[in-house]
Amino acid sequence: MRHSNLKGFPKDFLWSASTSAYQVEGAWNEAGKGRSVQDVKTSYPEGTSDFKVASDHYHHMEEDIALLAEMGLKAYRFSIAWTRIIPDGDGEINKEGVKFYHKLIDECLKHNIEPIVTMYHFDLPFELEKKGGWSSRATIDAFLKFSKVLFEEYGSKVKYFLTINEQNMMILHGSVIGTTAEENDNRWKIAYQQNHHMLVAQAKAMELCHTICPNSKIGPAPNISSVYPASSKPEDYLAAQNFTAIRNWLYLDMAVFGRYNATAWSYFEEIDAVPKIEEGDMEALKNAKPDFIAFNYYSTATVKANNYDKNAKDLTGDQQLALGEAGVFEGAKNPNLEKTQFGWEIDPIGFRITLREVYDRYQLPIIITENGLGAFDKLEDGTVHDAYRIEYYKKHLHEIKEALTDGVKVFGYSPWSAIDLVSTHQGVTKRYGFIYVNRDEFDLKDLKRYKKDSFHWYKKTIEENGGNIE
Ligand code: BGP
């Protein structure tokens, strides 16, 4: 639909920006912090840094928040490192860790920045992982213990909590993110059991939040993208439905409606990955009600029918790679989309499509908690001329306006990332921030902060409530 007049952004729109603890904080073993699964990784993709120092935000916190305030942020999304609060995951509480996040939250509030807290962003305590991680039901209780501390400590100051960042990506790509131990033959059986436990943990945490801090709001934060069929062949359309069920709706149907998506469930049956459900689980899942949906959006996906026989032994390497899921879907390239320097497809219109799909299905207010462009930024004369990033944001914000005009309720936008940090698996040189952090992969330099061109542009965008994006 082409609208002749686009609606503007709501008056109280939350202009925000995002980070996550292990990617930005550093100080990985200071002030009583325990080790997370991200701290114990032994191998990293060639030429990329670990997360030990990251952007050293832990030691630059006041300075960083002052910069975000200067940029005019109305909100800041960060995550709390579970291992700072409870170093071994389910034992003693670490007062120093609790204090750090009080300081961070107070610093935000001092500058009139609304803190948006992600409770768990890829950094499960290693001590829990050693005891089985999400395969163990004890991790559900550990998460609730941690949640209780967060709600009791910060609930009176934090209006927005996000439960689990990109649970769907941890399940689908855990070995790349570093959240799953080695893949093995039983991979999906294990993964979907872990998934079930995470869903129960999330549901119970949402209820707990509503009990302990009734003035706070809470929601899930998966990575959602619409899935296109590679052609108008009905088989390809079916493959797109399959993939969207196991990539998107499995997670959100459960968070919102408290039930397993039927297509996803039939897929579990097909691949022998039906999770064991214990008494009380479905009730807990049903009782939990999110107040909003947060989702991260980078691009859409495109798939086609997958006719490979999963039992065939004579596939070539390429065929193996393209396999996706035999009989379910096969990943395809979308020739209509441009790509980033890192090969990620860019699809602003797909953003509008995804927003419409999510809103039509769930009718809950939406906040975008990640969206952004990773690039090889160059520091020149004390700044970075990142016109490409500004272009990217303008196009995506335009599509939010289209979606708002379509009737979708979007109440905030929190691009990735507020400040340069260490990418999940592509190092420091893949930069996303509005603020440049002066370090290389292995040379920490002076970690000085520099405002990029996009910093000034985003500041103006916020001042004009999006009036400058057309
Ligand atoms: C999301 C994660 C973030 C962040 C981002 C960019 O999946 O929630 O933690 O890393 O993607 O991805 P990458 O760092 O791999 O470029």
Boltz pocket constraint, residues with backbone or C-beta under 6 A from the ligand:
constraints:
  - pocket:
      binder: B
      contacts: [[A, 20], [A, 23], [A, 165], [A, 166], [A, 169], [A, 223], [A, 296], [A, 370], [A, 374], [A, 416], [A, 422], [A, 423], [A, 424], [A, 425], [A, 426], [A, 430]]
      max_distance: 6.0
